[in-house]
């Protein structure tokens, strides 16, 4: 994995080298003149020679300067790549690769230079120009209100994965150290009858009379029987005690006693 400070230095050197070459070519066209450059393009067969001369002059001069400063690299790099692509197609493609011959005595005007400059411009357009740039320190301000160069560098993916793994291990260790909760047995509900958790009452126990009721004792039964006799409601065989066993009806005692016959009179 690349070191961020080293990449920033290498990107700065690349911008300085490529940008300086473009500024030199643009300034050369300014010295010659845009009109003379247009006539030269016309002689080489470049379409729209005057417009192409204006485009090449100012894109190379201003674009090279912005490339060195590191401002607007995506746009500047794309414009410089188009400039070099046109130079390759209309001027240098038929002259071979080399700029000069083997002995260095004759200029062949090959396309090796325009290819290198075009590819380098495209790389800076789609890549990162590094943090050692004017745009990085002055223009790219984040939500903190200060330049990126003064903020903390972003963490790498390996560091984030290590932090996530250590966090998971810490959670597992905490789960292992924590005591297991004791299971409590469910308690039976002590609510009254009719509650949700109360046990159903057997029908025999519900129908069985309470031993503490006065009607279940013999004295209570006799008192109830006496009250029924006085009120005249216990005269039939169908009368039954509500909370007791059924008993046979008793005959009423006669208040008058039968007259006894005189045995002497009967014998006479």
C-alpha positions as CSV (number, residue, x, y, z in Angstrom):
1,X,0.0,0.0,0.0
2,X,1.3,3.4,-1.0
3,X,2.4,6.0,1.6
4,X,0.2,9.1,1.4
5,X,3.0,11.7,1.9
6,X,5.2,10.0,-0.7
7,X,2.3,10.0,-3.2
8,X,1.7,13.7,-2.6
9,X,5.3,14.5,-3.4
10,X,5.3,12.3,-6.6
11,X,2.0,13.8,-7.7
12,X,3.4,17.3,-7.2
13,X,6.5,16.4,-9.3
14,X,4.3,15.0,-12.1
15,X,2.2,18.1,-12.2
16,X,5.2,20.4,-12.3
17,X,6.9,18.4,-15.1
18,X,3.8,18.0,-17.4
19,X,2.6,21.5,-16.7
20,X,5.9,23.1,-17.4
21,X,6.0,21.4,-20.9
22,X,2.5,22.6,-21.7
23,X,3.3,26.2,-20.6
24,X,6.4,26.2,-22.7
25,X,4.6,25.1,-25.8
26,X,1.7,27.6,-25.2
27,X,4.2,30.5,-24.7
28,X,6.0,29.5,-27.9
29,X,2.8,29.9,-29.8
30,X,2.1,33.3,-28.2
31,X,5.6,34.5,-29.3
32,X,5.1,33.3,-32.8
33,X,1.6,34.7,-32.9
34,X,-1.8,33.0,-33.1
35,X,-2.2,34.0,-36.7
36,X,1.1,32.5,-37.7
37,X,0.2,29.4,-35.8
38,X,-3.1,29.2,-37.6
39,X,-1.3,29.4,-41.0
40,X,1.1,26.6,-39.9
41,X,-1.8,24.4,-38.9
42,X,-3.5,25.1,-42.3
43,X,-0.3,23.9,-44.0
44,X,-0.4,20.7,-42.0
45,X,-4.0,20.0,-43.0
46,X,-5.6,20.7,-39.6
47,X,-9.3,21.5,-40.0
48,X,-10.4,24.9,-38.7
49,X,-6.8,26.1,-38.4
50,X,-7.5,29.5,-36.8
51,X,-9.8,28.0,-34.2
52,X,-7.4,25.1,-33.5
53,X,-4.5,27.6,-33.1
54,X,-6.5,29.6,-30.6
55,X,-7.6,26.5,-28.7
56,X,-4.1,25.0,-28.6
57,X,-2.4,28.2,-27.5
58,X,-4.6,29.1,-24.6
59,X,-5.3,25.6,-23.4
60,X,-1.6,24.8,-23.3
61,X,-0.6,28.0,-21.6
62,X,-3.4,28.4,-19.1
63,X,-4.0,24.7,-18.7
64,X,-0.3,24.1,-17.9
65,X,-0.4,26.8,-15.3
66,X,-3.5,25.4,-13.6
67,X,-2.0,21.9,-13.8
68,X,1.0,23.1,-11.8
69,X,-1.1,24.8,-9.2
70,X,-3.4,21.8,-8.9
71,X,-6.7,23.6,-9.6
72,X,-9.5,22.0,-11.6
73,X,-7.6,19.0,-12.6
74,X,-10.5,17.0,-14.0
75,X,-11.4,19.7,-16.5
76,X,-7.9,20.9,-17.2
77,X,-6.6,17.4,-17.7
78,X,-9.5,16.5,-20.1
79,X,-8.9,19.7,-22.2
80,X,-5.1,19.0,-22.5
81,X,-5.8,15.4,-23.5
82,X,-8.1,16.5,-26.3
83,X,-5.3,18.9,-27.5
84,X,-2.8,16.2,-27.6
85,X,-5.2,13.8,-29.3
86,X,-5.7,16.3,-32.1
87,X,-2.0,16.8,-32.5
88,X,-1.5,13.1,-32.7
89,X,-4.2,12.5,-35.3
90,X,-3.6,15.5,-37.6
91,X,0.2,16.2,-37.2
92,X,2.4,13.5,-35.7
93,X,0.7,10.1,-36.6
94,X,2.4,9.7,-39.9
95,X,5.9,10.6,-38.8
96,X,6.6,7.6,-36.7
97,X,7.3,7.3,-33.0
98,X,10.6,9.1,-32.5
99,X,11.0,12.9,-32.5
100,X,14.5,12.7,-34.1
101,X,16.4,10.1,-36.0
102,X,18.9,7.6,-34.7
103,X,21.8,9.9,-34.9
104,X,19.9,12.9,-33.6
105,X,20.8,15.0,-36.6
106,X,17.3,15.3,-38.2
107,X,13.9,16.0,-36.6
108,X,11.3,13.4,-37.5
109,X,8.5,15.1,-35.5
110,X,7.2,11.7,-34.2
111,X,4.3,11.2,-31.8
112,X,6.2,10.0,-28.7
113,X,6.0,13.4,-26.9
114,X,2.3,14.0,-27.6
115,X,1.4,10.5,-26.4
116,X,3.2,10.9,-23.1
117,X,1.8,14.3,-22.5
118,X,-1.8,13.2,-23.4
119,X,-1.7,10.1,-21.2
120,X,-0.2,12.1,-18.2
121,X,-3.0,14.7,-18.6
122,X,-5.7,12.0,-18.6
123,X,-4.2,10.4,-15.5
124,X,-4.2,13.6,-13.6
125,X,-7.8,14.3,-14.8
126,X,-9.2,11.0,-13.4
127,X,-6.8,10.5,-10.6
128,X,-5.7,12.4,-7.5
129,X,-3.3,15.3,-7.8
130,X,-2.2,15.0,-4.3
131,X,-2.6,17.2,-1.2
132,X,0.2,19.6,-2.1
133,X,-2.0,21.8,-4.3
134,X,-3.6,25.2,-4.1
135,X,-7.1,23.7,-4.5
136,X,-6.5,21.3,-1.6
137,X,-5.4,24.0,0.8
138,X,-7.7,26.9,-0.2
139,X,-10.8,25.7,-2.1
140,X,-11.7,22.2,-0.8
141,X,-13.1,23.2,2.5
142,X,-15.2,20.6,4.3
143,X,-17.9,20.9,6.9
144,X,-15.4,21.9,9.5
145,X,-14.7,25.2,7.7
146,X,-11.0,24.6,7.3
147,X,-8.8,23.2,4.5
148,X,-8.4,19.5,4.0
149,X,-4.7,19.8,4.6
150,X,-5.4,20.8,8.2
151,X,-7.9,18.0,8.9
152,X,-7.1,14.5,10.0
153,X,-6.2,12.1,7.2
154,X,-8.8,9.5,6.3
155,X,-8.4,6.1,7.8
156,X,-7.5,3.3,5.5
157,X,-9.7,0.2,4.9
158,X,-7.2,-2.0,6.8
159,X,-7.4,0.2,9.9
160,X,-11.2,0.2,9.8
161,X,-11.3,-3.6,9.5
162,X,-8.9,-4.0,12.4
163,X,-11.1,-1.7,14.5
164,X,-14.2,-3.7,13.6
165,X,-12.5,-7.0,14.5
166,X,-11.3,-5.7,17.8
167,X,-14.7,-4.4,18.6
168,X,-16.3,-7.8,17.9
169,X,-13.7,-9.5,20.1
170,X,-14.4,-7.1,22.9
171,X,-18.1,-7.9,22.7
172,X,-17.5,-11.6,22.8
173,X,-15.2,-11.3,25.8
174,X,-17.8,-9.2,27.7
175,X,-20.5,-11.9,26.9
176,X,-18.2,-14.7,28.3
177,X,-17.4,-12.7,31.5
178,X,-21.0,-11.8,32.2
179,X,-22.8,-14.3,34.6
180,X,-25.7,-16.2,33.2
181,X,-29.0,-15.1,34.7
182,X,-30.7,-17.6,37.0
183,X,-33.9,-19.1,35.8
184,X,-36.8,-18.5,38.1
185,X,-39.5,-21.1,38.5
186,X,-43.0,-19.8,37.6
187,X,-45.0,-19.0,40.7
188,X,-48.5,-20.2,41.1
189,X,-51.0,-17.5,41.1
190,X,-52.6,-16.9,44.6
191,X,-55.5,-14.9,43.2
192,X,-59.1,-15.6,44.1
193,X,-61.3,-18.1,42.2
194,X,-62.1,-16.8,38.7
195,X,-58.5,-15.4,38.3
196,X,-56.4,-16.3,35.3
197,X,-53.9,-18.5,37.1
198,X,-56.1,-20.1,39.8
199,X,-56.7,-23.9,39.8
200,X,-60.3,-25.0,39.0
201,X,-62.4,-26.0,41.9
202,X,-63.7,-29.6,41.7
203,X,-67.5,-29.8,41.4
204,X,-67.6,-32.1,44.5
205,X,-65.9,-29.5,46.6
206,X,-68.2,-26.8,45.3
207,X,-71.3,-28.8,46.0
208,X,-70.1,-30.0,49.4
209,X,-71.4,-27.8,52.2
210,X,-69.1,-26.0,54.5
211,X,-68.6,-27.5,57.9
212,X,-68.8,-24.1,59.5
213,X,-72.3,-23.3,58.2
214,X,-75.0,-23.5,60.8
215,X,-77.3,-25.5,58.6
216,X,-74.9,-28.5,58.5
217,X,-74.9,-29.1,62.2
218,X,-77.7,-31.1,63.9
219,X,-78.7,-28.1,66.1
220,X,-79.0,-26.0,63.0
221,X,-81.2,-28.6,61.2
222,X,-83.5,-28.9,64.2
223,X,-83.9,-25.1,64.4
224,X,-84.7,-24.9,60.7
225,X,-87.2,-27.8,61.0
226,X,-88.9,-26.0,63.9
227,X,-89.2,-22.8,62.0
228,X,-90.7,-24.7,59.0
229,X,-93.2,-26.4,61.2
230,X,-94.3,-23.1,62.8
231,X,-94.7,-21.3,59.4
232,X,-96.5,-24.3,57.9
233,X,-94.2,-24.6,55.0
234,X,-92.9,-28.1,55.7
235,X,-95.9,-30.3,55.0
236,X,-95.0,-32.1,51.9
237,X,-92.6,-34.8,51.1
238,X,-90.9,-32.7,48.4
239,X,-89.5,-30.2,50.8
240,X,-85.7,-30.7,50.9
241,X,-83.0,-28.9,52.7
242,X,-80.9,-26.7,50.5
243,X,-77.5,-27.5,51.9
244,X,-78.1,-30.9,53.5
245,X,-79.1,-34.4,52.8
246,X,-82.7,-35.3,52.3
247,X,-84.6,-36.5,55.2
248,X,-87.9,-38.2,55.5
249,X,-90.7,-36.0,56.6
250,X,-91.9,-36.2,60.2
251,X,-95.4,-36.5,61.2
252,X,-96.9,-33.8,63.4
253,X,-97.6,-34.7,66.9
254,X,-101.2,-34.6,67.9
255,X,-102.0,-32.3,70.7
256,X,-104.9,-34.4,71.8
257,X,-104.2,-37.8,73.3
258,X,-106.5,-40.7,72.5
259,X,-109.0,-41.5,75.2
260,X,-108.4,-44.8,77.0
261,X,-111.4,-47.1,77.4
262,X,-112.3,-48.1,80.8
263,X,-111.7,-51.8,81.1
264,X,-114.3,-52.2,83.8
265,X,-117.0,-50.8,81.8
266,X,-116.1,-52.9,78.9
267,X,-116.2,-56.1,80.9
268,X,-119.6,-55.3,82.3
